[in-house]
Amino acid sequence: MCNLYRMEDKDWVSKWAQDAESLINLMPAYQLNPDYSGPIIRNTADGRRQLANARWGLPSPRFALEKAAKSKAEKLKAKGKPADLNELIRMEADRGTTNVRTLTFAHWKRWFGVEHRCLVPVTSFAEPDPKSQAPGDKVPNAWFARDEQKSLMFFAGIHVPGWQSVRKVKDGLTTDDLYGFLTTDPNGLVKPIHEKAMPVLLLTNEETETWMRAAWDEAKDLARPLADDALIISSREPYGSSIVSKSSEPIEL
């Protein structure tokens, strides 16, 4: 799965979203970590494109929150206190699900319509590469890019606006626009480093239009690995050497 990526193209808005309505002043993001805000392009109800910032991490399914909530309910009952399981689940901290892997999972199907699809701009993404770790060094990240120039690509994203949840216990209930993106089987370049999955990447105008406009039966066909020569490993860097870092254990479903 991908839980770290960069967006280094300073001119992406003018090149890719000339027909979009800008909600906010979108400064080009450098590095994105789970639960931070990142730029996306989403559809509006009247068929336009809209630039927005959203929080990386889609709503987790009920079962991901239920275990901890049930434990709390049992402790409350042991103390003779009332326990509303549904309310405990609602108030359980949800760190968010960064990647969507299983397209047949009922939890995701509600958000497959064009009103919930988005484009997530990216110039490179990282996966830990323990096989290239030198003795005594930290595990490096392998960074994958389209080419040496780190040309712009897009993740095939899902956007959920106005979702109420507890992302951090200290903040309590918050209402956020959330996003994540699809993953698929890894290609021959990614698989030796991450054998489970790679992000679904869109490289052409035709692909971005299909993702944002087409019926789901057509759009889902984009969830396939890229050709082996469509990406390069642009660099390897020690894990944790990034400009922005955040301790997290995101999940993929």
Residue pairs with C-beta under 8 A, 6 or more apart in sequence:
1 98
1 99
1 101
1 183
1 194
1 196
1 197
1 250
1 252
2 98
2 99
2 125
2 126
2 127
2 155
2 181
2 183
2 198
2 199
3 33
3 34
3 98
3 99
3 248
3 250
4 31
4 32
4 33
4 125
4 126
4 141
4 242
5 31
5 32
5 122
5 124
5 125
5 126
5 155
6 30
6 31
6 32
6 122
6 123
6 124
6 125
6 126
6 143
6 150
7 28
7 29
7 30
7 32
7 38
7 39
7 121
7 122
7 123
8 28
8 30
8 123
8 124
8 150
9 15
9 28
9 121
9 123
9 150
9 151
9 152
10 28
12 28
12 121
12 152
13 20
13 22
13 26
13 51
15 152
16 41
16 119
16 121
16 152
16 208
17 41
17 49
17 51
19 48
19 49
20 41
20 48
20 49
20 50
20 51
21 44
21 48
21 49
21 50
21 51
22 50
22 51
23 50
23 51
23 52
24 51
24 52
24 53
26 39
26 51
26 53
28 39
29 38
29 39
30 243
30 244
31 242
31 243
31 244
32 38
32 56
32 244
33 56
33 242
33 244
33 245
33 246
33 248
34 56
34 57
34 95
34 96
34 98
34 246
34 248
34 250
35 55
35 56
35 57
35 95
35 96
35 167
35 246
35 248
36 55
36 56
36 244
36 246
37 53
37 54
37 55
37 56
38 53
38 54
38 56
38 120
38 179
39 51
39 52
39 53
39 120
39 121
40 51
40 52
40 53
40 54
40 118
40 119
40 120
40 121
40 157
40 159
40 179
41 49
41 50
41 51
41 52
41 118
41 119
41 121
41 212
42 49
42 50
42 52
42 117
42 118
42 119
42 159
42 161
43 49
43 50
43 114
43 115
43 117
43 118
43 212
44 50
45 115
49 212
52 177
53 177
54 118
54 159
54 161
54 176
54 177
54 178
54 179
55 96
55 167
55 176
55 177
55 178
55 179
56 96
56 98
56 178
56 179
56 180
57 94
57 95
57 96
57 97
57 98
57 167
57 178
57 180
57 250
58 96
58 97
58 98
58 100
58 111
58 158
58 160
58 178
58 179
58 180
59 94
59 96
59 97
59 160
59 163
59 165
59 178
60 94
60 95
60 96
60 97
60 251
60 253
61 97
61 105
61 107
61 253
62 89
62 107
64 94
64 97
64 251
64 253
65 89
65 92
65 94
66 89
68 92
69 85
69 88
69 89
69 92
70 85
70 88
72 83
72 88
72 92
73 83
73 85
73 88
74 83
76 82
76 83
77 83
90 165
91 166
91 173
92 166
93 166
93 167
93 168
93 169
94 165
94 166
94 167
95 167
95 248
95 249
95 250
96 167
96 178
96 180
96 250
97 180
97 250
97 251
97 252
97 253
98 180
98 181
98 250
98 251
98 252
99 180
99 181
99 182
99 183
99 197
99 199
99 250
99 252
99 253
100 108
100 158
100 180
100 181
100 182
100 183
100 252
100 253
101 182
101 183
101 184
101 197
101 252
101 253
102 108
102 253
103 112
103 182
103 220
103 223
105 253
107 253
108 158
108 253
111 158
111 159
111 160
112 158
112 216
112 219
112 220
113 216
114 212
114 213
114 214
116 158
116 159
116 160
117 156
117 157
117 158
117 159
117 211
117 212
117 219
118 157
118 158
118 159
118 179
118 212
119 154
119 155
119 156
119 157
119 202
119 208
119 211
119 212
120 154
120 155
120 156
120 157
120 179
120 181
121 152
121 153
121 154
122 152
122 153
122 154
122 155
122 199
122 201
123 145
123 146
123 150
123 151
123 152
123 153
124 143
124 144
124 145
124 150
124 234
125 143
125 144
125 199
126 141
126 142
126 143
126 144
126 237
127 141
127 142
127 144
127 190
127 193
127 194
128 139
128 140
128 141
128 142
128 193
128 194
128 239
129 139
129 140
129 141
129 142
129 193
129 236
130 139
131 192
131 193
132 140
132 142
132 236
133 139
133 140
137 238
138 238
138 239
138 240
138 241
139 238
139 239
140 236
140 237
140 238
140 239
141 236
141 237
141 238
141 239
141 242
142 193
142 233
142 236
143 233
143 234
143 235
143 236
143 237
144 189
144 190
144 198
144 231
144 232
144 233
144 234
145 151
145 231
145 232
145 234
146 152
146 153
146 203
146 230
146 231
146 232
147 232
148 232
148 234
150 234
153 201
153 202
153 203
154 201
154 202
154 208
154 211
155 181
155 182
155 199
155 200
155 201
155 202
156 181
156 182
156 199
156 200
156 201
156 202
156 211
156 222
156 223
157 179
157 180
157 181
157 182
158 179
158 180
158 181
158 182
159 177
159 178
159 179
160 177
160 178
160 179
161 177
161 178
162 175
162 176
162 177
163 175
163 176
163 177
163 178
164 173
164 174
164 175
165 173
165 174
165 176
166 172
166 173
166 174
167 174
167 176
181 199
181 200
182 199
182 200
182 223
183 197
183 198
183 199
183 200
183 252
184 197
184 198
184 199
184 200
184 223
184 224
184 225
185 197
185 198
185 224
185 225
186 194
186 195
186 196
186 197
186 198
186 225
187 198
187 225
187 226
187 227
187 228
187 230
187 231
188 228
189 228
189 229
189 231
189 232
189 233
190 198
190 225
190 231
197 252
198 225
198 226
200 222
200 223
200 224
201 226
201 230
201 231
202 208
202 211
202 222
203 226
203 230
207 222
210 218
210 219
210 222
211 219
211 222
